[in-house]
Amino acid sequence: MTAAVVPVVRIQAADFDVAAEIARLTRGRADVGAVVTFTGLCRDEAGTLAALELEHYPGMAEAEISRIAGEALARWPLTGITAIHRFGRIAPGQNIVLVVAASAHRHAAFEAASFLMDYLKSRAPFWKKEHRADGSEGAWVDAKESDDAAAARWAKI
């Protein structure tokens, strides 16, 4: 009998190690045929952004991301799924988010990673504030229509 897969969800200020997270999902497993990762980085917005400040409501963010990761497990035959999202002040070039999906087959791993990332980008309970390179305080960042459209496609499946 195969043990139930439990999603790994972490909200943390510290950076993460992509290779270590992949190793954690695959160590000792001969049934994993595919691992798909997505790493989201802070970009500099053509030199205008000094940093993004990410805030979240502790407990709520973990619960919501765990819920959607559980939905991914119900939709696709995964051997593991991880979502790590950072908070605090993040400079351009630094990691913000990591999604890792493991499965026996690539299609399930790709779909699950895309599903989870679309949710994180559009609906996860995080607030992002821009800090401008010129020293001014930027605006709070809203989800883009394209992010909402990407997430909406999963409701059709």
Buried (B, 14 or more C-beta within 10 A) or exposed (E): EEEEBEBBBBBEEEEBEBEEBBEBBBEEEEEBBBBBBBBBEBEBBEEEBBBBBBEBEEEEBBEBBBEBBBBBBEBBEBBBBBBBBBBEBBEBEEBBBBBBBBBBEEEBBBBBBBBBBBBBBBBBBBEBBBBBBEEEEBEEEEEEEEBBEBBEEBEEE
